[in-house]
Amino acid sequence: MFRIILVLILVGLIALAFYLGWVHITTSTSQDQSERNVTLSINQGKIKNSVDALRGKGEGKNAENPKGITETKIQGKVQSISSGEIKVKTGSDQMVTIAIGRETEMQGNPAPGDAVTVSYTTADNRHVATSIRKE
């Protein structure tokens, strides 16, 4: 009984792989028709896309935002700034530390005490600035 169930599961997985376009079988014949070739190809790109789509659905992510990254905007006063991070104190006295990357768009030259608006994304519990604008 166990073998029958195992065979049915295996056949179902193979059928699913063909249905989703993960696997293709092509045949070709030589010009003198004395030789026939069968090629089994696996589309790794489609497999990756399918797995990523399943992961996204399970984590509440959508096609527009596949990694579930959201952008947040805060306003406050610069407490400290370096080449790698900025610390901003918001109006509710909350201190937010945000990493500054090479892609961060800087508008003005903010210094400690300046009012700024910072847009940032959060990934893996780390805030990364997308733009910093001195007010």
ABEGO torsion letter per residue (X at the ends): XAAAAAAAAAAAAAAAAAAAGABBBBBBBBAAGABBBBBBBBBAAAAAAAAAAAAAAAAGBBAABAAGBBBBBBBEBBABBBAABBBBBBAAGBBBBBBBBAABBBBEBBBBGBBBBBBBBBBGGBBBBABBBBX
